[in-house]
Amino acid sequence: MRKDDYMWDQLDDEEDVDVEEEDEEVEEEDGEEEVEEAAQPPEPAEAPPPAEEKGEETKEEGEEDVEVEEGDVEVEEGDVEEEKEEEAEEEKEGEEKEEEEVKKGEEAEKPKEGPKESVFGLDENIAGALAYLGTFITGILLLLMEKENRFVRFHAMQSVVIFLPLIIIINILEYVLYYTCFAWLIVWLLVLLFILVWFLGMWKAYNGEYFKFPIVGDIAENLLEKVKI
């Protein structure tokens, strides 16, 4: 029994020695690693950017600021120009209004001219209406008696050009188409046209209008220039 105890004690002692040796080796390795780390030179710190790069950056920033300022100046100039244009337009409008008011005042001050006199001292609008009243007969009389007033002469010539052919056509149709169908219908339509032209011509002339009937008005004006009556 004693021998066995002695053997077990020796084994325990050897195990303890092995454990201590392992601890020492671990400590030595840790110490070597610390020494190596201490021996390694420190990593160089990042060098600051050179002064040239800083200068370029500041220049770029300064240029950007200048561009922004120039843009602001241009915007302000544009606003000033717009304001000037608006002021100029307002001034023009004011001047135009003043001119219109002056013209209106001058027109109001001017005495209104009445209708010009014609033959027998009649106003031209009344003489023009008389040119249609007696159809082509009064038209011819006014052409012979009135030599200066173009308004009266035109309506007299137009009366002659309209009514003389129209009366001739109505009379011919009354005799030629007396026994034909619908002859009287055509005649009555022409008579209605005659009355309409007669009344409209007098109305326009009395209102002082230089009114031309379609086609006939141009013919009357050309004849008035070519034929001297």
Secondary structure by P-SEA (a helix, b strand, c coil): caaaaaaaaaaaaaaaaaaaaaaaaaaaaaaaaaaaaaacccccccccccaaaaaaaaaaaaaaaaaaaaaaaaaaaaaaaaaaaaaaaaaaaaaaaaaaaaaaaaaaaccccccccccccccaaaaaaaaaccaaaaaaaaaacccccaaaaaaaaaaaaccaaaaaaaaaaacccccccaaaaaaaaaaaaaaaaaaaaaaaaaaccccccaaaaaaaaaaaacccc
